[in-house]
Amino acid sequence: MSRFSPLAAILIAVVIFALDTLTTFDMAIAVLYVTVVLLSLSFATRKGLLFIGAICIGLTLLSFAVSHGENPTSDSTARCFVSLAAIGITTLLAYRVKTAIAVLGESEQRYRTIFLATGVAILEMDFTAVKAAIERLKADGFTDLRTAAEVNPDFARAAIGMMRLTNVNNTTLTTFKAKDLDAFKTALPALIGKEMEGSVWALLEAIWDSNASFESETMMNDLDGNRISILYNVAMPHDRPSLDMVLVSIVDVTARHEAENELHQAHAELAHVTRVATLGELTVSIAHEVNQPLAAIVTNGGAGLRWLKRSEPDLGEVETSMQRMIADAGRASEVIKRLRALSSKATSQTIPVNLNEVIRETVVLVQRELTNQRIDLQLELAADFPSISGDPIQLQQVIINLILNAVQAMSDPAIRTRKLLVQTAIAGGVAVTKVRDTGTGFAAETAASLFDAFYTTKSNGMGMGLSICRSIVVAHGGRIIASSEPGKGAIFEFTIPLQEEVVS
Ligand code: ADP
């Protein structure tokens, strides 16, 4: 059609010009030039349209000059103006239509380019049947999807079957190892395994609530049978309420997850190394903690022997000596057990942990440091403190780090008052642990950097202690913050949710 349009437009223009110039009808024949302008819409560019409009105006004026040039009447002049106005307005409107078409075309082109070239898998889907099924459930009187699911537990699976795939981009095919659209279309329901059903239920809930978008992370299979971790987003624009055009974008995050796992592994190793390094700092305390009961065992052993060797052995005293020896040996082995736990490379475990207990055990390990530095320790541990779910070794590492930092912050001889306060409390559903010292403190502007890896102000510092404390606390679902009034000491406070499952 458009191939013939330029010719048709020229012919029509010629006929109109002839009629307008040669006939004497009492009507504005030149108005018919608007058909030429409208015909040109299908083949002319925007500039071309203006040019054609100008030619039509030129022809109208030429006809007027030829037929009425000598003695124009007011009627013929008015008709000429009407024609000129009609052509002018039509040309401008046609120009604007053409501009709108061009913009639409450009955005369509841009979308196509993004669709084809992006590294994200994009699926164009039609959820009309799913939406209709949800509307039917609502019409049946269900007020939410959960109650509907109790009656119809297979609804998610059925809904997967109702999702119609219209088109996919190349990234989708490469991500899912499909050779073409048809192969992917056929395999799609099987790629959504049991594992993904929870996520599908959440998506159906979003459709139920008429949300404009939905995002979730889950596992899918590819056509080769490999499991892949995906992050997907479903765009359900409100201007298509029937959901006949839904865009699903999928990012394969398998590699990222693997990298995260490796990072986590590296972090755990680093935490272990710093734990061992911390133990190195505590050697004096530890040696003392073990030596004391050992020396007591020797003393009690000697005393027991003496009671035995008497001409009349006093078995009662011997028994007392032996009981003391057993108690001392128990104390020594308890310390060694704690040390072994701290230096072990055991992977993280999640068990109920009593933070008060962890603090008391930690204090035993650092007691000597506190005494040497003449630090007055005050424990204000909340009574009836509930257990939290976590890794006791990791939490002990947090508390040791905070206490040792406090000890170091108070080691300046100029600091006379040396008080260390360790508090626990429950506030707003979280367990709060505070470690407060009367050391040097720090400037407010450095508060955020303290937790950065390798941030240290100590000549022999590693700058890893607080960074590891933070990652342990965050892995337990909590937060750690530091505050200080320079000269008045520092407060480190961390929270652990009471019912939180551990992420790591
Ligand atoms: P390191 O102890 O190896 O320096 P940390 O990550 O444990 O590494 O601490 C980082 C920095 O935070 C310390 O160098 C110190 O400047 C500051 N800091 C930590 N705890 C305290 C505290 N209780 N009082 C004042 N400054 C502190």
Residues whose N, C-alpha, C, O or C-beta is under 5 A from the ligand:
A	BS01	ADP	N405 A406 A409 G439 G441 F442 L450 Y455 T456 T457 K458 G461 M462 G463 M464 G465 L466 S467 A490
